[in-house]
Structures are given as C-alpha cells and as structure tokens.
Amino acid sequence: MGAERIDQFAVDEDGMTVDGYRRLEPVSRKSMYIGNAISFAIVAVIFGAIWLYVSGQSVDFAPVVKIACSAIIIITAIYSLVEPQVIYRRYRYRIDDEKVDIRKGVVYITHQMVPIERIHQVDVTEGPVNRMFGLANVQITTAGGTVEIQWLQREVAEDIADKLNSTVVGILKARE
C-alpha cells in the first residue's frame, strides 16, 4: 500500500538496471534510426508507386487503394520515428555464469534465456549501418536456434564473444 513502484527500465550511472541488466549505448539509437529510414524509404517507394499506378487507372477502387497506400506510408513513418526510442528504453541484456538473458520488444516484450552450456557457436556480426557507428551484434547459436544481443559497442561485442567462447570451451574440457 505504501510501496512505491520501481521503474524496471531505470538505470544507474553505469548503465545497469536495478535487477542487474545492461542497457544499450545511446549511439545505438542512431543506428536504429538510419536502419528505419532505409526501411521507410523502401516502403514509401513501393506504396508510392502503387499509388501512382492506381492514379493513372480508371477503376472504381482507386480511391480506396490511394487511401490505404497513404495510411501505410504514414503509419510506417510514425513507427520508424517512435520504435528506436522504445527499443532503446526497453532493450536489456545480462550475462552470468549460467545464462545469457535478453529482454526486448516494442509491442510484445520477449524474454530470451540461453543456458551457456547449450551454446554451440558465438559470432560477432556487423552490418554497414552498425559499422558506421562502431556497433556490432553478438549472435549466439544453440541446437534450438539463434539469439542476438544487438547494437553493442564493437569492443563490448568482441569481449562478450570471447568470454562466452572461453566459458563454453571450459565447460567442454570439464566434461572430458
């Protein structure tokens, strides 16, 4: 009754949440915005072309198609502007001796937990947009699939990959 609600997304000066998760660096938002701008441009070109094509046709449903294309372009633009802020605020990851734990999402929040002993492969990947900002992703492969810790500083991603690989090798050697 007198208890205050704790903001699960609040972070301290070290970028840690109250429950021990790390958040992304602020530069990650720039990468997200650029990626969204590219996606928006593709959507705008496709639906703009449909809009123009229907404008030159004399069909009864042309006004409906024009409205639908305009709505899709507007919704995509709004989403492209809002999504990076929401992802930045909600994206968290934590790595301990037992598991890799990732929380992310915009509308639906997903919570992915990968036991370290189940890891088969760890890769560091960089796309062209992330590379511009010195960011990389850590891709973790298990028998059940792949998870990614995205938008990390390149050095942090390399460090995480090295530590996970060392831990997995240590687990394998202990089994021998």
Secondary structure, DSSP 8 states (H G I E B T S, - for coil): -------TT-B-TTSBBTTS-EE--THHHHHHHHHHHHHHHHHHHHHHHHHHHHHTS--TTHHHHHHHHHHHHHHHHHHHHHHHHHHHHH-EEEE-SSEEEEEE-SSS-EEEEEEGGGEEEEEEE--HHHHHTTEEEEEEEETTEEEEEEEEEHHHHHHHHHHHHHHHHHHHHHH-
